[in-house]
């Protein structure tokens, strides 16, 4: 079940880490950003967003503000250290080696948290369809390996995103996703003459192609419904923001990774 305003990764907890995925409830923002909006560049009141962040950190046990960046649906990496902040740099992969929390914002895109708990390196990855087509999470794994991680040690958690039930796409997008890694074509399918894609499954497949063992990959189940399926942000308006559903006025979630001992 959700812990108030967030979901927690059981796999990361086993390794002494916070793996946090915020929900939309429990905050102070007014509609259409109600209520735990964590983005201050979509029209919401900045003070409300800061209060929402304080609520999330307080309830989750992450005691330091996470690093965030300007996300542009690419593969750029930002190395983070020291006090957390909102960076001006563009990056969809944020990495920390000194225990500083890192986070990505989402509202349908796929959030992925990574760590090698032996070396202590952590990463937060933002993978919308463009990032998924570009293999952003595979770039992130390579960056962790360059930073001293070992493939056998890396664990990953894929958080809630738009599901194949709702993610209708065009032909060009479908082809880009099919070509993103071997086997990805199995997760782009037609239904009633329309094309849909499963971003969760494609990113999991990319992690496996990057050498991450299946047992080291957690797909955060939708405990909100109890059906064991991956959560769809577009379907579940009670718990999730969705750009596809609500447009530019949608709020944003945060996915945060931080070592418990130093966060």
BELRA-V671384 format. One record per residue. RES is the residue in three letters. NEAR is the number of other C-alpha atoms within 8 Angstrom. Layout:
res:RES near:NEAR
res:RES near:NEAR
This chain:
res:UNK near:5
res:UNK near:9
res:UNK near:7
res:UNK near:7
res:UNK near:14
res:UNK near:12
res:UNK near:11
res:UNK near:11
res:UNK near:12
res:UNK near:7
res:UNK near:9
res:UNK near:12
res:UNK near:11
res:UNK near:7
res:UNK near:7
res:UNK near:9
res:UNK near:12
res:UNK near:14
res:UNK near:15
res:UNK near:13
res:UNK near:13
res:UNK near:11
res:UNK near:11
res:UNK near:16
res:UNK near:11
res:UNK near:8
res:UNK near:13
res:UNK near:10
res:UNK near:14
res:UNK near:7
res:UNK near:6
res:UNK near:7
res:UNK near:12
res:UNK near:13
res:UNK near:12
res:UNK near:17
res:UNK near:15
res:UNK near:13
res:UNK near:11
res:UNK near:9
res:UNK near:5
res:UNK near:9
res:UNK near:6
res:UNK near:12
res:UNK near:8
res:UNK near:7
res:UNK near:6
res:UNK near:10
res:UNK near:15
res:UNK near:9
res:UNK near:10
res:UNK near:14
res:UNK near:9
res:UNK near:8
res:UNK near:9
res:UNK near:11
res:UNK near:12
res:UNK near:9
res:UNK near:8
res:UNK near:8
res:UNK near:6
res:UNK near:11
res:UNK near:7
res:UNK near:10
res:UNK near:10
res:UNK near:12
res:UNK near:15
res:UNK near:13
res:UNK near:14
res:UNK near:10
res:UNK near:9
res:UNK near:7
res:UNK near:10
res:UNK near:11
res:UNK near:13
res:UNK near:8
res:UNK near:11
res:UNK near:12
res:UNK near:7
res:UNK near:11
res:UNK near:10
res:UNK near:6
res:UNK near:9
res:UNK near:13
res:UNK near:8
res:UNK near:7
res:UNK near:9
res:UNK near:6
res:UNK near:7
res:UNK near:11
res:UNK near:14
res:UNK near:19
res:UNK near:14
res:UNK near:18
res:UNK near:14
res:UNK near:14
res:UNK near:10
res:UNK near:8
res:UNK near:13
res:UNK near:18
res:UNK near:15
res:UNK near:18
res:UNK near:14
res:UNK near:15
res:UNK near:13
res:UNK near:13
res:UNK near:14
res:UNK near:14
res:UNK near:11
res:UNK near:15
res:UNK near:16
res:UNK near:14
res:UNK near:16
res:UNK near:14
res:UNK near:11
res:UNK near:14
res:UNK near:10
res:UNK near:6
res:UNK near:7
res:UNK near:10
res:UNK near:16
res:UNK near:17
res:UNK near:15
res:UNK near:17
res:UNK near:16
res:UNK near:17
res:UNK near:15
res:UNK near:11
res:UNK near:10
res:UNK near:9
res:UNK near:13
res:UNK near:15
res:UNK near:12
res:UNK near:9
res:UNK near:13
res:UNK near:16
res:UNK near:13
res:UNK near:10
res:UNK near:9
res:UNK near:13
res:UNK near:11
res:UNK near:9
res:UNK near:9
res:UNK near:14
res:UNK near:10
res:UNK near:7
res:UNK near:7
res:UNK near:8
res:UNK near:13
res:UNK near:8
res:UNK near:8
res:UNK near:7
res:UNK near:9
res:UNK near:13
res:UNK near:12
res:UNK near:11
res:UNK near:15
res:UNK near:14
res:UNK near:12
res:UNK near:14
res:UNK near:16
res:UNK near:16
res:UNK near:15
res:UNK near:10
res:UNK near:6
res:UNK near:10
res:UNK near:10
res:UNK near:9
res:UNK near:10
res:UNK near:7
res:UNK near:7
res:UNK near:6
res:UNK near:9
res:UNK near:13
res:UNK near:8
res:UNK near:9
res:UNK near:13
res:UNK near:15
res:UNK near:10
res:UNK near:11
res:UNK near:10
res:UNK near:7
res:UNK near:7
res:UNK near:13
res:UNK near:10
res:UNK near:7
res:UNK near:11
res:UNK near:13
res:UNK near:9
res:UNK near:8
res:UNK near:7
res:UNK near:4
res:UNK near:5
res:UNK near:8
res:UNK near:13
res:UNK near:15
res:UNK near:13
res:UNK near:11
res:UNK near:15
res:UNK near:12
res:UNK near:8
res:UNK near:11
res:UNK near:11
res:UNK near:10
res:UNK near:11
res:UNK near:12
res:UNK near:13
res:UNK near:10
res:UNK near:8
res:UNK near:9
res:UNK near:8
res:UNK near:13
res:UNK near:8
res:UNK near:6
res:UNK near:5
res:UNK near:9
res:UNK near:13
res:UNK near:10
res:UNK near:9
res:UNK near:11
res:UNK near:8
res:UNK near:12
res:UNK near:9
res:UNK near:6
res:UNK near:6
res:UNK near:6
res:UNK near:6
res:UNK near:8
res:UNK near:6
res:UNK near:11
res:UNK near:12
res:UNK near:12
res:UNK near:16
res:UNK near:16
res:UNK near:7
res:UNK near:9
res:UNK near:9
res:UNK near:6
res:UNK near:9
res:UNK near:12
res:UNK near:15
res:UNK near:15
res:UNK near:12
res:UNK near:7
res:UNK near:6
res:UNK near:9
res:UNK near:8
res:UNK near:6
res:UNK near:10
res:UNK near:13
res:UNK near:16
res:UNK near:11
res:UNK near:17
res:UNK near:12
res:UNK near:17
res:UNK near:15
res:UNK near:16
res:UNK near:15
res:UNK near:12
res:UNK near:9
res:UNK near:6
res:UNK near:7
res:UNK near:11
